[in-house]
């Protein structure tokens, strides 16, 4: 589900999430590598996380603990 949700993100947002979470880069490092401002990198990361949270919400009537 996470991989599918990541694939649905805009490329710029997906790139920031991958660098930040899987590569362990700071937002400052991500901004430098992608040649954008720190504010832009931060915004892309924030928007991506919001979209991922929305897409990965449990279905109504299903609890997160499985019961």
N, C-alpha and C positions, 0 to 999 in steps of 0.2 A: 504494500500500500504506500509506503514511504517513497519507494523508487518511482512509482507511478505519479505520485503527487509532485515529486521533484521534477519529473519530466514535463509536467504541465506548467511549471513556472517559466516566466520570461528568462531568456538566456542570462541576462545581466544579474538577475536575482539568484538563479541557480548557481552561477559561478561564485558569487560571494558566499553562499551557504556552504558549498563544497570546500572552498579555501578555508573558511572560518572553522567549520566543524571537523571535517575529515583531515585537513592539513594542519590544523591547529594554529593557523596564522592569526595575528591580531588584526583588528579592523584597520589600523594604520598600515600594516603590511599589505593587506588586501587593496587598500586605496592606492598604494604605491605601485603594486603590480598591475592593477587594472587602469592606472593613470587617470584616476578620478579623485575628487576631494574626499576627505574623511567624512564629511557630511553626506555626500552621495553614497559612499560605501555603507555607511550606517543606515541610511534610509532604505537602500536596497535590501540589506539584511533584515531590517525590521519588517518591511512589507512582505518579504519572503516567508518569515516566520509566521506572520499573521495568516497568510494564505495556506501555509502548511497546517496550522492549527485548525482552520476552517475545514479543510479537506479531510483531516484525520480524526474529526470528531466521531465518537461512537454513534451508531444509528439510534434513533429514538427507541426507547424500550430495552436497550442493551446497556448493561452496566460495564464499567471498565474492569472490574475485578472478576468478570465472568459469571457472576451469580446474581 
